[in-house]
Amino acid sequence: MYYNVPSFDYQNRIISFLSFGWAALFFLAAKTMHVDLVKLILIIGLFAIVALVLNTMITDFKRLDPAINKSDFTWILAALIFYWLGLVVHSRKLLFEKK
């Protein structure tokens, strides 16, 4: 729902491959709980959220579609930030334990 604009087939394939890669990374990290994989997911997630926030700030949604309400995207971003913070809190024991 982040952007509800038409896309081309090649864009959909790229998104599906990237999504599969993310799913594999999440699965591997959940299965092994290796601290470096968990850190990688959290760092990449933070960069993705920052990029989405910046993208939302600079995008003129009314030009895409006058019916789009920017606050809808703000709620989505808030939910993503809450989810990311939940991952950080859930992972803190693994991230900060001494080896």
Buried (B, 14 or more C-beta within 10 A) or exposed (E): EEEEEEEEEEEEEEEEEEEEEBEEBEEEBEEEEEBEBBBEBBEEBEEEBEEBBEEBEEBEBEEEEEEBEEEEBEEBBEEBBEEBEEEBEEBEEEEEEEE
